[in-house]
């Protein structure tokens, strides 16, 4: 699997749950520096910052609720759809993107 395909695959799974999302956010933080992969570093950083906001809000809420083992109901209801959209947008900034669409939980 090529590097770009790896990130697409990771992006497709990123919104599955809070922990997949947090891992995706952490792993994509510095990708904007890879000019062979990212078309527009400024746009990447702008979108990534939105990912980090969702990540921070979700982690804070999960922590405030006592770090339950199963938090999927809250994640799905409050965060998942926006996370899927942002993952699609971020992965779409990779070079040679061809109408990448990450499935949202409602599609």
C-alpha positions as CSV (number, residue, x, y, z in Angstrom):
1,X,0.0,0.0,0.0
2,X,1.4,3.4,-1.0
3,X,1.8,6.2,1.5
4,X,-1.1,8.2,0.1
5,X,-3.4,5.1,0.2
6,X,-2.3,4.5,3.8
7,X,-3.6,7.9,4.8
8,X,-6.8,7.5,2.9
9,X,-7.4,4.2,4.6
10,X,-6.7,5.7,8.0
11,X,-9.0,8.6,7.2
12,X,-11.8,6.2,6.3
13,X,-11.6,4.7,9.8
14,X,-10.8,7.9,11.7
15,X,-14.4,8.7,12.7
16,X,-15.3,5.2,13.9
17,X,-14.8,6.1,17.6
18,X,-13.0,8.5,19.8
19,X,-9.8,6.5,20.0
20,X,-9.5,6.1,16.3
21,X,-10.1,9.8,15.9
22,X,-7.5,10.7,18.5
23,X,-4.9,8.5,16.8
24,X,-5.7,10.0,13.4
25,X,-5.4,13.5,14.7
26,X,-2.1,12.7,16.3
27,X,-0.7,10.9,13.3
28,X,-1.6,13.7,10.8
29,X,-0.4,16.7,12.9
30,X,2.9,17.2,11.0
31,X,2.0,15.8,7.5
32,X,1.7,19.3,6.2
33,X,5.5,19.4,6.1
34,X,5.5,16.6,3.5
35,X,5.4,18.5,0.2
36,X,5.4,15.2,-1.7
37,X,2.0,14.3,-0.1
38,X,0.3,17.5,0.8
39,X,-0.8,20.0,-1.9
40,X,-1.5,23.0,0.3
41,X,0.2,23.2,3.7
42,X,-1.7,26.2,4.9
43,X,-5.1,24.6,4.1
44,X,-3.9,21.4,5.7
45,X,-3.0,23.2,9.0
46,X,-6.3,25.0,8.9
47,X,-8.3,21.8,8.6
48,X,-6.1,19.9,11.0
49,X,-6.7,22.6,13.6
50,X,-10.5,21.9,13.3
51,X,-9.7,18.2,13.8
52,X,-7.8,19.1,17.0
53,X,-10.8,21.1,18.3
54,X,-13.1,18.2,17.8
55,X,-10.5,15.9,19.5
56,X,-10.1,18.2,22.5
57,X,-13.9,18.7,23.0
58,X,-14.6,15.0,22.7
59,X,-11.8,13.9,25.0
60,X,-12.8,16.5,27.6
61,X,-16.4,15.3,27.5
62,X,-15.3,11.7,27.7
63,X,-13.1,12.5,30.7
64,X,-15.8,14.6,32.4
65,X,-18.2,11.6,32.1
66,X,-15.7,9.4,33.9
67,X,-13.9,7.8,30.9
68,X,-16.5,5.1,30.2
69,X,-15.4,2.0,28.4
70,X,-18.2,2.4,25.9
71,X,-18.7,6.0,24.8
72,X,-19.8,5.1,21.3
73,X,-23.4,6.5,21.7
74,X,-22.1,10.0,22.6
75,X,-19.4,9.9,19.9
76,X,-21.9,8.8,17.2
77,X,-24.6,11.4,18.2
78,X,-22.4,14.4,18.8
79,X,-19.1,14.1,17.0
80,X,-18.9,11.4,14.4
81,X,-20.6,13.1,11.4
82,X,-18.5,16.3,11.7
83,X,-15.3,14.2,12.3
84,X,-16.0,12.2,9.1
85,X,-16.5,15.4,7.1
86,X,-13.2,16.8,8.4
87,X,-11.3,13.6,7.7
88,X,-12.6,13.7,4.1
89,X,-11.5,17.3,3.8
90,X,-8.1,16.6,5.2
91,X,-7.4,13.5,3.1
92,X,-8.7,15.4,0.1
93,X,-5.7,17.8,0.5
94,X,-3.3,15.0,-0.4
95,X,-1.8,15.2,-3.8
96,X,-3.5,13.4,-6.7
97,X,-6.8,13.2,-4.7
98,X,-9.7,12.0,-6.9
99,X,-13.0,12.8,-5.3
100,X,-12.2,11.1,-2.0
101,X,-15.3,10.6,0.0
102,X,-15.2,9.0,3.4
103,X,-18.4,7.4,4.4
104,X,-20.2,9.3,7.1
105,X,-22.2,7.2,9.7
106,X,-25.5,8.3,8.1
107,X,-24.5,7.3,4.5
